[in-house]
Amino acid sequence: MGSGKSTFIKENNLEDYTLNSDKIRLMYNSPEMTVNYNEMIPQFNNKKVWNLLFQILEDRMRKGELTFIDAMHIYSDDLSIYKKLSEKYRYRLYIIDFTDIKYEELLNRNKQRETKKWVPEESIKKVYKALKKEKIPKAFTIIKPNEFNKIINMAPRNVDMYEKIHIFGDIHGCYLPLKEYFDKKPISENELYIFTGDYFDRGFENIEVFNFIKENIEKKNFIFLIGNHEDRLYRYACDDEYRLDYDLKKTLEETNGKISKSEIRGLIKGLAQISNIEYKGKHYIITHGGIPYYPEKSLDFYSTNSFIYGVDKYDVDIDKIYNDYMLKQDEKTYQIHGHRNYYEIDYGKYKYSFNLDGNIENGGYLRILILTSNSINCEMIKNNNYDSKLVERENVYSLIENLRRNKYIFEKELGNNISSFNFSKEAFYNKVWNNMTTQARGLFIDTNNYLVVARSYNKFFNLDEREETKYDTLKEKLLYPINFYLKYNGFLGILSIYDNEFVFGTKSQLDGEFSNYFKNIFYKIFDKKQIEAIKNRLLKNESSMVFEVVDSNNDKHIIEYEKDRLVLLDEIYNSVEYLKIDYTNLKTFADKNNMEVKELVYIANDLNEFENIFTDIKNKDYKYKEEYVEGFVIEDNSGFMFKYKTEYYKKWKLLRTRMENAIKNNDFKVKDNNEIEFMKFLESKYKDKIIDINTINIIDERNNFDK
């Protein structure tokens, strides 16, 4: 009430960080008239005002936001809620003391305030007396306004007294690599040890990691930062909102009855949010999640969530963004972080940003950055203690989460906890292709048990359809030898085993019309011995077989086939990562069991051979073995694939579309000179006739036309 609180907030640019009780009052009610011919802020909504203020405050504290409260607290009991919240969310509490102002000065300032902020003198007298008597709880540190900048200014801490600094990346419950490092390099009081967070979940040695932190957290030369997994574990221990996913569930099962909630809370309260240090003339900012730049103002002004979870999406290359920014600055600050390494980059790819996430939980590495007076080096300790099946389930869980968050991917629930995931029409027409959308194609997942039930290829593209498939680009990027496989003109059938039974799928269905066509042809073509061999192989390899299904009666395309066929195209492992069995192995199995397998037509061993083959197949009259074909699937030595469609196929595919539209709309206008004769033929046959377009197919019409 005239002490200078609001002025202090304005002068220090703290409005964006301040909750003001009076402003909330004015949200509920407008200023009201008084009998003294003034306006004043209504005071009768106190309960609502403070309930809302504390609700907002807790939301901010949950995210680790720096927050100021511009309000009067006359009695020490009024401060108890702040103490409870600070204990829960690991905050330091300060009171900025403005009580040095004399009573007479307060009265004088009050008279000069704008009318609505005017306070009755009796109220000022009452508050002034109360504040002189009340004692501030020990949980609060009292500072004067001129001491504020010392508290909030987060200058780097100089650590030149240490001979060496060891900075550790994510551990994720994998204690053995950590032990191996310290067995080789025992802990020294003359060296500093900093850990970037994510100590728990996913691995098998969470208790051992917990005990390691407990033994060392009080030591002056150890700094443990908090990671997103610790943040979530802490919320669990506080009975606050948390997400019980596969990772956390496993940790809780391991620690159940061995580590209490109070022990978890006690340990995590001792973790720091960031480490801002100066060492041997260089400045380092160390966080868990990684930041895009080093800001001019104090890091205290940013939420701890930014440091714990990282800025922006997980798949953002935060190291490149930070490095690009720092290259433009005069004063350099090095960044070190863990948490995210979506693109599996090497720790030292960028000069000013070091990524210490080494995928340790999946059989990767514990990364340790070592700073000395004249060097920055990294050591990596391989983690051999992991269960590949558990890892795969964790990967499947993460995949499901990412697929469901992607607006260009739709999920179709098929029953028995199985869902198919496919890119949307919007993704297709807008060409929204990335790691997620290309993967969502013929992908079937048990979303309850986190298992890939069946899968097909990741989407790959036609020649010249995308930048990476343009002919000139291909000539530069492809790795030799390059294989040309015959492309068959049918539909994709995906065969797998689930719950010891065959699963027949297409790109999105397990029990649809076309999956039934596939199933019927499968049992028609293969005998019991072949079926048994296929089943045993799928069970052994935990894989899916991908077939080209040629249904000569129910599904006629452009290329004519005399009989039904199942052509084995590839065998793909039922895993998150796209991996398939090599062609030689596949062909050996197919030949042994008298199965038709995709045909390897050409091999290009160098650029000259590649260009010669393309010159041949680009001929508009090209035939393979005197027969027209759809085209080729081309695969280089790295596994990169693209498609080439023959001129004959493309011509008749276009004419099929024109035919269907013409008959459907009774409009036989010619759009291209190349189609004149065929459209005349169709007009003579179907003009002004009511025809079910589903009874018409391009093969029959083309054959009649050719006659």
C-alpha positions in Angstrom: 0.0 0.0 0.0 2.3 2.7 -1.3 5.5 0.9 -0.3 6.8 0.7 -3.8 6.1 -2.9 -4.7 4.5 -2.2 -8.1 7.1 0.4 -9.0 9.8 -2.1 -8.2 8.2 -4.7 -10.5 7.8 -2.3 -13.3 11.4 -0.9 -13.1 12.8 -4.5 -13.1 10.6 -5.6 -16.0 8.9 -8.3 -13.9 5.3 -7.8 -15.1 5.3 -11.0 -17.1 6.4 -13.0 -14.1 4.1 -11.5 -11.5 0.7 -12.5 -10.1 -1.2 -9.5 -8.7 -4.1 -10.0 -6.4 -5.6 -6.6 -7.3 -5.6 -7.3 -11.0 -7.4 -10.6 -10.3 -10.0 -8.7 -8.2 -10.5 -6.4 -11.2 -11.1 -9.4 -13.3 -14.1 -10.3 -11.1 -15.4 -6.8 -10.5 -14.9 -3.3 -11.9 -13.8 -0.5 -9.5 -16.6 0.6 -7.3 -17.7 4.1 -6.0 -17.1 5.2 -2.4 -18.8 7.8 -0.3 -15.6 9.8 -0.3 -16.1 10.5 -4.1 -13.4 8.0 -5.0 -13.2 4.7 -6.7 -11.6 1.6 -5.1 -10.8 -1.9 -5.9 -13.5 -4.2 -4.5 -12.4 -6.3 -1.6 -15.4 -8.7 -1.1 -14.2 -11.5 -3.5 -11.2 -12.4 -1.4 -11.8 -16.2 -1.4 -12.3 -16.4 -5.1 -9.3 -14.1 -5.8 -6.9 -16.1 -3.7 -8.2 -19.5 -4.9 -7.5 -18.4 -8.5 -4.2 -16.9 -7.7 -3.0 -20.1 -6.0 -4.3 -22.2 -8.8 -2.3 -20.2 -11.3 0.7 -20.2 -9.0 0.7 -24.0 -8.6 0.4 -24.4 -12.4 3.5 -22.2 -12.8 5.4 -23.9 -10.1 4.7 -27.3 -11.6 6.5 -26.1 -14.7 9.3 -24.4 -12.7 8.4 -20.8 -13.6 10.0 -17.9 -11.8 7.0 -16.1 -10.0 6.5 -13.0 -8.0 3.4 -12.3 -5.9 2.4 -8.7 -5.7 0.1 -8.8 -2.7 -0.1 -8.0 1.0 0.5 -10.7 3.6 -0.1 -9.3 7.0 0.2 -12.4 9.1 2.8 -15.2 9.0 0.0 -17.8 8.7 -0.8 -16.3 5.3 2.5 -17.6 4.1 2.0 -21.2 5.0 0.6 -22.2 1.6 3.7 -20.9 -0.1 5.9 -23.1 2.2 3.8 -26.2 1.3 4.0 -25.5 -2.5 7.8 -24.8 -2.3 8.4 -28.1 -0.6 6.4 -29.9 -3.2 7.9 -28.2 -6.2 11.5 -27.7 -4.9 11.4 -23.9 -4.8 13.4 -21.3 -2.9 11.3 -18.7 -1.2 12.2 -15.0 -0.8 10.5 -12.0 0.6 11.4 -8.6 -0.7 11.1 -6.4 2.3 9.8 -2.8 1.7 9.1 -2.0 5.4 11.8 0.5 5.7 9.5 3.2 4.6 8.2 5.4 7.4 4.5 5.5 8.3 4.1 9.2 7.3 5.7 8.5 3.9 3.2 5.7 3.3 0.3 8.1 4.0 1.8 10.7 1.7 2.3 8.2 -1.1 -1.3 6.9 -0.6 -2.7 10.4 -1.2 -0.8 10.7 -4.5 -2.0 7.3 -5.8 -4.6 7.2 -8.6 -8.1 7.1 -7.1 -8.9 3.4 -7.5 -5.7 2.4 -5.7 -6.4 4.7 -2.8 -6.6 2.9 0.6 -8.3 4.1 3.7 -5.7 5.4 6.3 -7.1 3.1 8.9 -6.2 0.1 6.8 -2.7 1.4 6.3 -2.3 1.9 10.1 -3.6 -1.6 10.8 -1.2 -3.3 8.3 1.8 -1.2 9.4 1.4 -2.3 13.0 0.8 -5.9 12.1 3.9 -6.2 10.0 6.1 -4.8 12.8 4.9 -7.6 15.1 4.9 -10.6 12.8 7.8 -12.9 12.5 8.7 -14.4 9.1 8.8 -18.2 8.9 12.3 -19.7 8.5 11.4 -21.2 5.1 11.7 -17.6 3.7 14.9 -15.6 3.0 14.3 -11.9 3.5 16.1 -9.5 1.1 15.9 -5.8 0.5 15.0 -4.4 -3.0 18.6 -3.5 -3.7 19.7 -7.1 -3.1 17.4 -8.6 -5.8 19.9 -8.5 -8.7 22.4 -10.5 -6.6 19.9 -13.3 -6.2 18.5 -13.4 -9.7 21.7 -12.8 -11.6 23.0 -16.2 -12.5 26.6 -15.6 -13.3 28.6 -18.7 -14.1 30.4 -20.4 -11.2 34.1 -20.6 -11.6 35.4 -24.1 -11.1 39.1 -23.6 -12.0 40.1 -25.3 -8.8 39.4 -28.7 -10.3 42.1 -30.6 -12.3 39.5 -32.2 -14.6 35.7 -32.2 -15.1 33.7 -35.4 -16.0 30.2 -34.8 -17.5 28.0 -37.9 -17.8 25.1 -38.4 -20.2 21.9 -40.4 -19.6 22.3 -43.5 -17.5 18.7 -44.9 -17.6 19.1 -47.6 -15.0 22.3 -49.0 -16.6 24.7 -49.0 -13.7 27.4 -51.3 -15.0 28.9 -48.9 -17.6 29.1 -46.3 -14.9 30.8 -48.7 -12.5 33.2 -49.7 -15.3 34.2 -46.1 -15.8 34.9 -45.5 -12.1 36.7 -48.8 -11.8 39.2 -47.4 -14.4 39.2 -43.8 -13.0 38.5 -43.8 -9.3 36.7 -40.7 -7.8 39.1 -37.9 -6.9 38.4 -34.9 -4.7 40.4 -32.8 -7.1 38.0 -33.5 -10.0 34.4 -32.4 -10.7 31.6 -34.8 -11.7 28.5 -33.5 -13.4 25.6 -35.7 -14.4 23.0 -34.5 -17.0 20.0 -36.4 -15.6 17.7 -39.4 -16.6 19.2 -41.8 -14.1 16.2 -44.1 -14.0 13.8 -46.2 -16.2 14.5 -48.6 -19.0 17.5 -50.4 -17.6 17.8 -53.2 -15.0 19.9 -51.5 -12.3 17.8 -48.7 -11.1 18.4 -49.5 -7.4 22.2 -49.5 -8.0 22.0 -46.1 -9.7 19.8 -44.8 -6.9 22.4 -45.9 -4.3 25.2 -44.4 -6.3 23.5 -41.0 -6.3 22.6 -41.3 -2.6 26.3 -42.0 -1.7 27.6 -39.0 -3.7 25.0 -36.3 -3.8 26.2 -34.5 -0.7 29.8 -34.3 -2.0 31.0 -30.8 -3.1 32.5 -32.2 -6.3 29.3 -33.9 -7.5 26.5 -32.1 -9.3 23.4 -34.1 -10.3 21.0 -32.5 -12.7 17.3 -33.5 -12.9 16.0 -35.2 -16.0 12.5 -35.6 -17.3 12.4 -39.2 -15.9 13.3 -37.9 -12.4 10.7 -35.1 -12.7 8.1 -37.7 -13.4 9.3 -40.1 -10.7 9.2 -37.2 -8.2 5.6 -36.4 -9.1 4.8 -40.1 -8.5 6.5 -39.9 -5.1 4.4 -36.7 -4.3 1.2 -38.3 -5.4 0.9 -35.5 -8.0 -0.2 -35.9 -11.6 2.2 -38.2 -13.5 2.2 -40.5 -16.6 2.5 -44.2 -15.8 4.1 -45.4 -19.0 6.0 -48.6 -19.7 9.3 -47.1 -18.6 8.1 -45.9 -15.2 6.1 -49.0 -14.5 9.1 -51.2 -14.9 11.2 -49.0 -12.5 8.4 -49.0 -9.9 8.2 -52.8 -10.1 12.0 -53.1 -9.6 12.1 -50.7 -6.6 8.8 -51.7 -5.0 9.4 -52.4 -1.2 13.1 -51.4 -1.6 12.9 -47.6 -2.1 10.1 -45.6 -0.4 8.4 -42.6 -1.8 9.9 -40.4 1.0 13.4 -41.6 -0.1 12.7 -40.8 -3.7 11.4 -37.3 -2.7 14.5 -36.7 -0.5 16.9 -37.7 -3.3 15.3 -35.8 -6.1 15.0 -32.6 -4.0 18.7 -32.5 -4.1 19.0 -32.4 -7.9 19.9 -29.2 -9.7 18.1 -27.8 -12.8 21.2 -26.5 -14.6 24.9 -26.2 -14.2 26.3 -22.9 -15.4 30.1 -23.0 -15.0 33.3 -21.2 -16.1 36.4 -23.5 -16.5 39.8 -22.5 -17.7 38.6 -19.5 -19.6 35.6 -21.2 -21.2 31.9 -20.9 -20.4 29.7 -24.0 -20.3 26.0 -24.3 -19.8 24.9 -27.8 -18.9 21.2 -28.9 -19.0 19.3 -32.1 -19.4 17.1 -31.3 -22.4 19.3 -28.8 -24.4 18.5 -25.1 -25.2 18.5 -23.3 -28.6 20.6 -20.3 -27.5 22.2 -18.7 -24.4 20.0 -15.8 -23.5 21.1 -12.3 -22.4 19.0 -12.2 -19.3 19.3 -14.6 -16.4 18.4 -18.2 -16.9 16.2 -17.9 -13.8 13.6 -16.1 -16.0 13.0 -19.4 -17.9 11.0 -22.3 -16.7 12.9 -25.3 -15.5 10.8 -27.4 -17.8 12.8 -25.8 -20.7 16.0 -27.2 -19.2 14.5 -30.6 -18.2 12.4 -31.4 -21.2 14.2 -29.3 -23.8 12.9 -26.6 -26.0 10.5 -27.5 -28.8 9.9 -31.0 -30.1 12.0 -34.0 -29.4 13.0 -34.5 -33.1 14.4 -30.9 -33.4 18.2 -30.9 -33.9 18.8 -28.6 -31.0 22.6 -29.0 -31.3 22.6 -27.5 -34.8 20.3 -24.7 -33.8 22.5 -23.8 -30.8 25.7 -24.1 -32.8 24.4 -21.9 -35.6 23.4 -19.3 -33.1 26.7 -19.4 -31.2 28.8 -19.1 -34.4 27.3 -15.6 -34.8 28.2 -14.5 -31.2 31.4 -12.7 -30.1 31.4 -14.4 -26.7 31.1 -18.2 -26.9 29.3 -20.5 -24.5 29.5 -24.2 -24.9 26.4 -26.3 -24.4 26.3 -29.9 -23.0 23.2 -31.9 -22.6 21.6 -35.3 -22.8 17.9 -36.3 -23.2 17.4 -36.3 -27.0 19.4 -37.6 -29.8 16.8 -38.3 -32.4 19.2 -38.3 -35.3 21.9 -40.4 -33.4 24.5 -37.8 -33.9 28.1 -38.1 -32.6 28.8 -36.2 -29.5 31.3 -33.9 -31.3 29.5 -33.2 -34.5 29.1 -29.5 -33.6 31.8 -27.2 -32.2 29.7 -25.5 -29.5 27.0 -28.1 -28.6 27.8 -31.6 -27.2 25.1 -34.3 -27.1 25.7 -37.0 -24.4 22.6 -39.2 -25.2 24.2 -42.4 -26.3 21.1 -44.6 -26.4 22.6 -46.6 -23.5 19.4 -48.4 -22.6 19.3 -50.1 -26.0 22.8 -51.5 -25.9 24.4 -48.1 -26.8 26.9 -46.2 -24.8 27.4 -44.1 -21.7 28.9 -40.9 -23.0 31.3 -39.0 -20.7 32.7 -35.6 -21.8 36.0 -34.8 -20.1 37.2 -31.2 -19.8 40.8 -30.3 -19.0 42.7 -27.0 -19.1 43.4 -27.5 -22.8 41.1 -30.2 -24.2 37.6 -31.5 -24.6 37.3 -35.3 -25.1 34.7 -38.0 -24.9 34.8 -41.5 -23.6 32.1 -44.1 -24.4 31.4 -47.2 -22.4 29.3 -49.9 -24.1 26.3 -51.2 -22.3 26.0 -55.0 -22.7 23.4 -55.6 -20.0 20.1 -55.1 -21.8 17.2 -57.3 -23.0 16.6 -56.7 -26.7 12.9 -57.9 -26.4 12.2 -55.4 -23.5 14.0 -52.7 -25.5 11.9 -53.4 -28.5 8.7 -53.2 -26.4 9.8 -49.8 -25.1 10.5 -48.7 -28.6 7.1 -49.9 -29.8 5.5 -47.9 -26.9 7.3 -44.8 -28.0 6.3 -45.5 -31.6 2.7 -45.7 -30.7 2.9 -42.4 -28.7 4.5 -40.6 -31.7 2.1 -42.1 -34.2 -0.9 -41.0 -32.2 0.4 -37.5 -31.8 0.9 -37.1 -35.6 -2.1 -35.4 -37.2 -1.2 -36.9 -40.6 -1.6 -40.5 -39.3 -4.8 -42.2 -38.5 -5.3 -45.3 -36.3 -7.8 -47.9 -37.1 -8.8 -50.2 -34.3 -9.2 -53.8 -35.6 -10.1 -55.7 -32.4 -8.0 -57.9 -30.1 -6.0 -54.7 -29.1 -4.6 -54.6 -32.7 -4.5 -51.3 -34.6 -3.4 -50.4 -38.0 -1.6 -47.1 -38.6 -1.6 -45.4 -41.9 -0.8 -42.0 -43.3 -3.8 -39.9 -44.2 -5.1 -38.6 -47.6 -4.0 -35.2 -46.5 -0.4 -36.4 -46.0 -0.5 -38.1 -49.4 -1.8 -35.1 -51.3 0.3 -32.5 -49.5 3.4 -34.7 -49.6 3.9 -34.6 -45.9 6.6 -37.2 -45.7 8.9 -37.8 -42.7 10.1 -40.6 -40.5 6.6 -41.1 -39.1 4.4 -40.8 -42.1 6.5 -43.0 -44.3 6.5 -45.7 -41.6 2.7 -45.6 -41.2 1.9 -47.9 -44.1 0.8 -51.5 -43.6 1.8 -51.3 -39.9 -0.1 -53.4 -37.4 0.5 -53.1 -33.7 -0.8 -54.7 -30.5 -1.2 -51.5 -28.6 -1.8 -53.3 -25.3 1.3 -55.5 -25.3 3.5 -53.2 -27.3 4.2 -55.7 -30.1 4.5 -55.1 -33.9 2.1 -57.8 -35.2 2.9 -57.3 -38.9 4.5 -54.7 -41.1 5.3 -53.9 -44.6 7.8 -51.5 -46.3 8.2 -48.0 -45.3 6.8 -45.9 -48.1 9.2 -45.3 -50.9 8.8 -43.2 -54.0 8.7 -43.1 -57.8 11.5 -41.8 -60.0 11.4 -38.0 -60.0 8.6 -37.9 -57.4 10.9 -36.3 -54.7 14.2 -34.5 -54.6 16.0 -37.7 -53.4 14.5 -39.7 -56.3 15.4 -37.3 -59.2 17.5 -39.0 -61.8 20.5 -36.6 -61.4 20.4 -36.9 -57.6 20.3 -40.7 -57.8 23.3 -40.8 -60.1 25.3 -39.0 -57.4 24.0 -40.7 -54.2 23.3 -44.4 -55.1 25.7 -47.0 -53.8 26.7 -49.9 -56.1 25.8 -52.6 -56.9 22.2 -51.6 -57.7 19.5 -54.3 -58.1 16.5 -53.9 -60.4 13.6 -56.2 -59.3 10.6 -56.8 -61.5 7.5 -54.9 -60.2 4.3 -56.9 -60.3 0.9 -55.4 -60.9 -1.3 -56.6 -58.0 -2.0 -55.5 -54.5 0.2 -55.8 -51.4 -0.4 -58.8 -49.0 1.2 -58.9 -45.6 1.5 -62.3 -43.9 2.5 -62.7 -40.2 1.9 -64.9 -37.2 0.1 -63.7 -34.1 -1.0 -65.8 -31.2 0.3 -68.8 -33.3 -2.2 -68.1 -36.1 -1.7 -66.6 -39.6 -2.5 -62.9 -40.0 -3.5 -61.8 -43.5 -3.2 -58.1 -44.0 -3.3 -55.4 -46.6 -2.1 -51.8 -46.2 -4.7 -51.1 -43.5 -7.0 -54.1 -43.0 -6.8 -57.6 -41.5 -10.3 -58.8 -42.3 -11.3 -56.7 -45.3 -12.3 -57.7 -48.8 -8.8 -57.7 -50.2 -7.2 -59.5 -47.2 -9.8 -62.2 -47.7 -8.8 -62.4 -51.4 -5.2 -62.8 -50.2 -6.1 -65.5 -47.7 -8.1 -67.5 -50.3 -5.3 -67.4 -52.9 -2.8 -68.3 -50.2 -4.6 -71.5 -49.3 -5.3 -72.3 -53.0 -1.7 -71.9 -54.2 0.3 -73.4 -51.2 0.0 -77.0 -49.9 0.3 -78.2 -46.3 4.1 -78.7 -46.5 4.6 -75.2 -47.9 2.3 -73.6 -45.4 4.1 -75.3 -42.5 7.5 -74.2 -43.8 6.2 -70.6 -44.0 4.7 -70.7 -40.5 7.9 -72.1 -39.0 10.0 -69.4 -40.7 7.8 -66.6 -39.6 7.8 -67.8 -36.0 11.6 -68.3 -36.0 12.4 -64.9 -37.5 9.5 -63.0 -35.9 8.9 -61.4 -39.2 6.3 -60.6 -41.9 6.3 -61.8 -45.5 5.2 -59.3 -48.1 3.6 -60.7 -51.2 2.4 -59.2 -54.5 -1.1 -60.7 -54.7 -2.3 -61.1 -58.3 -6.1 -61.9 -58.3 -6.9 -62.4 -62.0 -10.7 -62.4 -61.4 -11.5 -60.0 -58.6 -8.7 -57.4 -58.9 -7.7 -56.7 -62.5 -5.2 -53.8 -62.9 -3.2 -52.7 -66.0 -1.0 -55.7 -66.6 -2.8 -58.9 -67.6 -2.0 -62.2 -65.9 -3.4 -65.5 -66.9 -3.7 -66.9 -63.4 -3.6 -66.0 -59.7 -0.2 -65.5 -58.3 1.6 -64.9 -55.0 5.0 -63.4 -55.5 7.2 -63.3 -52.4 8.7 -59.8 -52.4 10.5 -59.5 -49.1 10.6 -60.7 -45.5 10.6 -57.9 -42.9 11.3 -58.2 -39.2 8.4 -57.2 -36.9 10.3 -54.4 -35.2 10.1 -50.6 -35.0 13.2 -50.3 -37.1 12.7 -51.2 -40.7 14.9 -54.3 -41.3 14.6 -57.1 -43.8 16.2 -60.4 -44.7 18.6 -60.2 -47.7 17.5 -61.4 -51.1 19.9 -64.3 -51.4 18.5 -65.8 -48.1 14.9 -65.1 -49.2 15.4 -66.7 -52.6 17.0 -69.8 -51.1 14.0 -70.3 -48.9 11.6 -69.7 -51.7 13.4 -72.0 -54.1 13.5 -74.8 -51.5 9.8 -74.6 -50.9 8.8 -74.1 -54.6 7.5 -70.6 -54.0 7.6 -67.7 -56.6 9.9 -65.0 -55.5 10.5 -61.5 -57.0 12.8 -61.7 -60.0 16.2 -59.9 -60.0 16.3 -58.6 -63.6 19.3 -56.3 -63.8 22.4 -55.5 -61.7 24.3 -52.2 -62.2 27.8 -52.3 -60.9 28.7 -48.8 -61.8 27.2 -45.5 -63.2 27.8 -46.5 -66.8 25.8 -49.8 -66.4 23.1 -47.9 -64.4 22.6 -45.4 -67.2 22.6 -48.1 -69.9 19.8 -50.0 -68.1 17.7 -46.9 -67.7 18.2 -46.0 -71.3 16.7 -49.4 -72.2 13.7 -49.5 -69.8 12.7 -45.9 -70.6 11.9 -46.9 -74.2 8.2 -46.5 -74.7 7.9 -49.9 -76.3 10.0 -51.6 -73.6 9.1 -55.3 -72.9 10.6 -57.7 -70.5 10.7 -61.3 -72.0 8.3 -60.1 -74.7 5.7 -59.0 -72.1 4.6 -55.6 -70.9 5.4 -55.0 -67.2 4.5 -52.4 -64.6 8.1 -51.5 -63.9 10.9 -52.1 -61.5 11.7 -51.6 -57.8 15.3 -50.5 -57.7 17.5 -50.9 -54.6 21.0 -49.8 -53.9 23.6 -51.4 -51.7 22.5 -49.3 -48.7 18.9 -50.4 -48.9 17.6 -47.2 -50.5 14.6 -48.1 -52.7 12.7 -46.3 -55.4 10.2 -47.3 -58.2 10.2 -46.9 -61.9 7.0 -47.3 -63.9 7.2 -48.1 -67.6 5.7 -45.8 -70.2 3.2 -48.5 -71.3 1.9 -48.9 -67.7 1.7 -45.1 -67.1 -0.2 -44.6 -70.4 -2.8 -47.2 -69.6 -3.2 -46.2 -66.0 -4.1 -42.7 -67.2 -6.5 -44.1 -69.8 -8.1 -46.2 -67.1 -8.9 -43.0 -65.2 -10.2 -41.3 -68.3 -12.3 -44.4 -69.2 -13.9 -44.6 -65.7 -14.7 -40.8 -65.6 -16.1 -40.9 -69.2 -18.4 -43.8 -68.6 -19.5 -42.5 -65.2 -20.2 -39.0 -66.4 -21.3 -39.9 -70.0 -18.7 -37.4 -71.2 -16.2 -38.7 -73.9 -14.4 -35.4 -74.7 -10.8 -35.9 -75.7 -8.2 -34.1 -73.5 -5.1 -35.5 -75.2 -4.4 -36.4 -78.8 -2.9 -39.7 -77.6 -6.3 -40.9 -76.4 -8.4 -40.0 -79.4 -8.9 -43.4 -80.9 -9.5 -45.1 -77.5 -12.1 -42.6 -76.5 -13.9 -42.9 -79.8 -14.0 -46.7 -79.2 -15.5 -46.1 -75.7 -18.0 -43.6 -76.9 -19.3 -46.0 -79.6 -19.8 -48.6 -77.0 -21.1 -46.8 -73.9 -22.5 -43.4 -75.0 -25.9 -42.7 -73.3 -25.9 -46.1 -71.5 -26.3 -46.7 -67.8 -23.3 -48.8 -66.8 -22.1 -50.0 -63.4 -18.5 -48.9 -63.6 -17.5 -51.7 -61.2 -18.2 -54.2 -64.0 -15.8 -52.5 -66.4 -12.0 -53.1 -66.3 -9.2 -51.7 -68.4 -7.8 -55.0 -69.5 -11.0 -56.2 -71.2 -11.6 -52.8 -72.8 -8.0 -52.6 -74.0 -8.1 -56.1 -75.5 -11.4 -55.3 -77.3 -9.9 -52.1 -78.5 -6.7 -53.8 -79.8 -8.8 -56.2 -81.8 
